[in-house]
Amino acid sequence: MKLSKCFKTLVVATAALALPMSAVAAPIVIKFSHVVAQHTPKGQAADYFKKIAEERTKGRVKIEVYPNSQLYKDKEEMEALQLGAVQMLAPSLAKFAPLGVKEFEVFDLPFIFDNYTELHKVTQGPVGAKLLAKLEARGIHGLAYWDNGFKVMSANKPLKTTADFKGQKLRIQSSKVLDSQMRSVGANPQVMAFSEVYQALQTGVVDGTENPPSNLYTQKMHEVQKYVTLSDHGYLGYAVIVNKKFWAGLPADIRTILEGAMKDATKFANDVAKKDNDEALAAVKKSGKSQFVTLTPQERAQWKKAMDKAHKDNMGRIGADLVKEVYKETGYSPK
């Protein structure tokens, strides 16, 4: 009996050693790079996606998350994805126009979304899906839209009326729409990588910027900005994208699991974005370093009327039919 047991143990051990290589293959590695802090909504959502994707694939996939521009800055990450140096990104929607997909700049149009309900009609509906499909020709597959939130303006002077913007050097992402938005109120837009903004504000290279509160707070911009205008004038969101060739090469069952994980991570991302922006505003207020400016309905209407010029100036660039589709979803009416 003892010999028989020993023999069985030996057989089991030998069989384990003889397993095909595929059974003990190294996990599929997905490098997920982004440019914001780990505790921002995007940072938290990336970590959540990593957690549930690894759990559900039972170790067959390993997600390596690189926050805060550890691997690539704003201008570098898209090329890195196309070359296959990283497999997954979540760039802001303004980053797609330089690739030649100018239609994504519809999300930069000021005041086009009044709330998350209007926004999600677009990002979670046929218009959003149609936009993601346009990335395929660039070697990119779009997976989802993640909210960051609605933007506030910050500066070292109170920005209350449109006249207050005159001559202010305000940092923007690389976007023709955002350039038009700032020029429509007399500001001088300055394109700059996100990782460079704090120092630029601190040294006076730029006077102010626009951001959702979570970015403003986690990058400590409020420490070098005296005023924050609670304008909610524009939206900042992300598209989670993957290298198309890499995605197509994944086993079908792995792809299905990852798509399910992304769907759940998207709900998490959007829920945490709203919560974190509210908490970031409270933290900025508590710090006492920035004073809040609240717009009256009349002042907000003045901003909107002036910034409508960005809609008119970019209608042809973005595509009139697309802009009108979004207007139909949101109920936006230019002045």
C-alpha positions in Angstrom: 0.0 0.0 0.0 2.8 2.4 0.9 4.6 1.6 -2.3 1.4 2.1 -4.3 0.8 5.5 -2.7 4.4 6.6 -3.4 4.0 5.5 -7.0 0.8 7.5 -7.4 2.5 10.5 -5.9 5.4 10.1 -8.4 3.0 9.8 -11.3 1.1 12.9 -10.3 4.3 14.9 -9.9 5.7 13.6 -13.2 2.4 14.5 -15.0 2.6 18.0 -13.5 6.1 18.5 -14.9 4.9 17.2 -18.3 2.1 19.8 -18.6 2.1 21.6 -21.9 3.8 25.0 -21.9 0.5 26.8 -22.5 -0.7 25.6 -19.1 2.2 27.3 -17.3 2.7 30.2 -19.7 3.4 33.7 -18.4 0.4 35.9 -18.1 -0.6 38.4 -20.8 0.8 41.8 -19.7 -1.2 44.9 -20.4 0.7 48.1 -19.7 -1.9 50.8 -18.9 -0.3 54.3 -18.9 -1.9 57.6 -17.8 -0.8 61.1 -17.0 -2.8 61.9 -13.8 -2.3 61.1 -10.1 -3.3 57.6 -8.8 -6.0 59.0 -6.5 -7.8 61.0 -9.2 -11.0 59.4 -10.7 -9.1 58.1 -13.7 -6.3 56.8 -11.5 -8.7 55.0 -9.2 -10.7 53.5 -12.1 -7.5 52.2 -13.7 -6.5 50.5 -10.5 -10.1 49.1 -10.1 -10.0 47.7 -13.7 -6.6 46.1 -12.9 -8.0 44.4 -9.8 -11.2 43.0 -11.3 -9.5 42.0 -14.6 -6.8 40.1 -12.9 -9.3 38.4 -10.6 -11.7 37.4 -13.4 -9.0 36.1 -15.7 -7.5 34.1 -12.7 -4.0 35.4 -13.3 -4.0 34.9 -17.1 -3.8 38.7 -17.5 -1.6 41.1 -15.6 -2.4 44.8 -15.7 0.6 47.1 -15.0 -0.7 50.6 -14.3 1.7 53.6 -14.7 0.2 56.8 -13.4 1.4 60.4 -13.3 3.3 60.4 -16.7 5.7 57.8 -15.3 6.1 56.3 -18.8 4.9 58.9 -21.2 3.7 62.5 -21.2 0.6 63.8 -23.0 2.2 64.2 -26.4 4.1 60.9 -26.3 1.6 58.4 -25.1 -0.6 58.1 -28.2 2.4 57.3 -30.4 3.6 54.8 -27.8 0.2 53.0 -28.0 0.2 52.9 -31.8 3.8 51.5 -31.8 2.8 48.9 -29.2 5.1 50.2 -26.5 2.0 50.3 -24.2 -1.3 48.5 -24.7 -3.8 50.7 -23.0 -4.4 54.4 -22.4 -7.2 56.6 -21.2 -6.3 60.0 -22.8 -8.6 63.0 -22.6 -10.9 63.3 -25.6 -9.1 66.4 -26.8 -6.1 64.2 -27.7 -7.7 62.6 -30.7 -7.9 65.6 -33.0 -4.1 65.6 -33.5 -4.5 62.0 -34.8 -6.9 63.4 -37.5 -10.1 62.5 -35.7 -11.3 66.0 -35.2 -14.9 64.9 -34.4 -13.9 64.2 -30.8 -13.5 68.0 -30.2 -17.3 68.1 -30.0 -16.7 67.3 -26.3 -14.6 70.4 -25.9 -17.4 72.8 -27.0 -18.2 75.0 -24.0 -21.6 74.6 -22.2 -22.7 71.8 -24.6 -23.6 69.6 -21.6 -25.6 71.0 -18.7 -25.4 67.8 -16.6 -24.3 64.1 -16.6 -27.7 62.9 -17.9 -27.2 64.9 -21.1 -23.6 63.8 -21.4 -24.3 60.1 -21.0 -26.9 60.3 -23.7 -23.9 60.9 -26.0 -21.1 58.9 -24.4 -23.3 55.8 -23.8 -25.4 56.1 -26.9 -24.9 55.6 -30.7 -23.1 58.9 -31.2 -20.4 57.9 -28.7 -20.1 54.5 -30.3 -19.8 56.0 -33.8 -17.0 58.2 -32.6 -15.0 55.4 -31.1 -15.3 53.4 -34.4 -13.4 56.2 -36.2 -10.3 55.3 -34.2 -10.0 51.9 -35.9 -8.3 53.3 -39.0 -5.6 54.7 -36.7 -4.8 51.3 -35.2 -6.7 52.0 -32.1 -9.7 50.2 -30.6 -12.0 52.2 -28.3 -13.4 50.4 -25.2 -15.3 53.0 -23.1 -15.7 56.6 -22.1 -14.8 57.6 -18.5 -15.9 60.8 -16.9 -13.6 63.2 -15.2 -16.1 66.0 -14.7 -17.1 69.5 -15.4 -14.4 72.1 -15.4 -13.8 75.2 -13.2 -11.6 78.1 -14.1 -8.7 79.1 -11.9 -6.5 82.2 -11.9 -4.8 84.7 -9.6 -7.6 87.2 -10.3 -11.4 86.6 -10.0 -12.9 85.5 -13.3 -16.4 86.6 -13.0 -17.4 88.5 -16.1 -16.0 88.0 -19.6 -14.1 91.2 -19.3 -12.0 89.6 -16.5 -10.4 87.2 -19.0 -8.8 89.9 -21.1 -5.0 89.4 -21.5 -5.0 86.4 -19.1 -2.6 83.6 -20.2 -4.6 80.4 -19.6 -3.3 76.9 -20.1 -5.3 74.6 -22.3 -4.9 71.1 -23.8 -4.1 71.0 -27.5 -7.5 71.7 -28.9 -8.6 74.1 -31.5 -12.0 74.3 -29.8 -10.4 75.2 -26.4 -8.2 77.8 -28.2 -11.4 79.3 -29.7 -13.1 79.2 -26.3 -10.4 81.2 -24.6 -10.0 83.7 -27.4 -13.8 84.3 -27.4 -13.5 86.0 -24.0 -10.2 87.8 -24.7 -7.8 85.3 -23.0 -4.5 84.1 -24.5 -4.5 80.3 -24.6 -1.3 78.4 -23.9 -1.0 74.8 -24.9 1.0 72.8 -22.3 1.5 69.3 -21.0 -0.5 68.5 -17.9 2.6 67.5 -16.0 4.1 71.0 -16.5 1.1 73.0 -15.3 1.8 73.3 -11.6 5.2 74.8 -12.1 4.0 77.1 -14.9 1.3 78.5 -12.5 3.8 78.7 -9.7 6.3 80.7 -11.7 3.8 82.9 -13.6 4.4 81.4 -17.0 0.7 81.1 -17.2 -1.9 83.0 -15.1 -4.6 80.3 -14.8 -6.1 77.2 -16.3 -9.3 75.1 -16.4 -9.8 71.7 -14.8 -12.3 69.5 -13.0 -11.8 70.0 -9.3 -10.2 66.6 -8.7 -7.3 67.5 -11.1 -7.0 71.0 -9.5 -6.8 69.5 -6.0 -4.6 66.4 -6.6 -2.1 68.4 -8.6 -2.1 71.1 -5.9 -2.9 73.8 -8.4 -5.1 75.5 -5.8 -2.0 76.2 -3.8 -0.7 78.6 -6.5 -4.1 79.9 -7.7 -5.9 82.6 -5.6 -9.4 82.2 -7.2 -11.5 79.3 -8.5 -14.6 80.1 -10.5 -17.3 77.5 -10.2 -18.3 77.7 -13.8 -18.9 74.1 -15.0 -18.4 75.6 -18.4 -17.0 72.5 -20.1 -16.5 68.8 -19.8 -13.3 66.8 -19.5 -13.6 63.1 -20.1 -11.5 60.2 -21.3 -11.7 57.4 -23.8 -10.2 54.1 -22.7 -8.3 52.7 -25.7 -6.1 49.8 -26.7 -3.7 48.9 -29.4 -6.0 47.4 -32.1 -3.6 44.7 -33.2 -2.9 43.6 -29.6 -6.6 43.5 -28.8 -7.4 41.5 -31.9 -4.7 39.0 -30.9 -6.1 38.2 -27.5 -7.9 34.9 -27.0 -11.6 35.4 -27.5 -12.5 34.4 -23.9 -10.0 36.8 -22.4 -11.4 39.6 -24.6 -14.9 38.9 -23.4 -13.8 38.9 -19.7 -11.9 42.2 -20.2 -14.9 43.8 -21.9 -17.0 42.9 -18.9 -14.4 44.2 -16.5 -14.2 47.4 -18.5 -18.0 47.8 -18.3 -17.9 47.6 -14.5 -14.8 49.8 -14.3 -16.7 52.4 -16.3 -19.6 52.5 -13.9 -17.0 52.8 -11.0 -15.1 55.5 -12.9 -18.2 57.7 -13.4 -19.5 57.2 -9.9 -16.2 58.1 -8.3 -15.7 61.1 -10.6 -18.8 62.8 -9.3 -18.0 62.0 -5.7 -14.3 63.0 -5.9 -15.0 66.3 -7.6 -17.4 67.2 -4.8 -14.9 66.2 -2.2 -12.1 68.0 -4.0 -14.0 71.3 -4.0 -14.7 70.8 -0.3 -10.9 70.2 0.3 -9.9 73.3 -1.7 -12.4 75.4 0.3 -11.1 74.0 3.6 -7.5 74.7 2.6 -8.3 78.4 2.5 -5.7 78.8 -0.3 -8.2 79.6 -3.1 -11.3 81.8 -2.9 -14.4 80.6 -4.7 -16.2 82.7 -7.3 -19.8 81.9 -8.0 -21.5 83.1 -11.2 -24.9 84.7 -11.2 -27.3 83.3 -13.8 -26.7 86.6 -15.8 -22.9 86.2 -15.7 -23.2 82.5 -16.7 -25.4 83.5 -19.6 -22.8 86.2 -20.6 -20.0 83.6 -20.6 -22.2 81.2 -22.7 -23.1 83.9 -25.2 -19.5 84.9 -25.7 -18.2 81.3 -25.9 -20.9 80.4 -28.5 -18.3 81.7 -31.0 -16.3 78.6 -30.4 -19.3 76.6 -31.6 -19.6 78.7 -34.7 -15.9 78.8 -35.5 -15.5 75.0 -35.2 -18.7 73.7 -36.7 -17.0 73.0 -40.1 -13.9 71.5 -38.4 -15.8 69.1 -36.2 -18.6 68.4 -38.6 -22.0 70.2 -38.7 -24.0 67.0 -38.8 -22.3 65.5 -35.7 -22.6 68.8 -33.7 -26.3 68.9 -34.6 -26.7 65.2 -33.5 -25.2 66.2 -30.1 -27.4 69.3 -29.9 -30.4 67.0 -30.5 -29.4 64.7 -27.6 -28.6 67.5 -25.1 -31.1 70.2 -26.1 -28.3 72.8 -26.6 -29.4 75.9 -28.4 -26.8 78.4 -29.6 -27.5 82.1 -28.8 
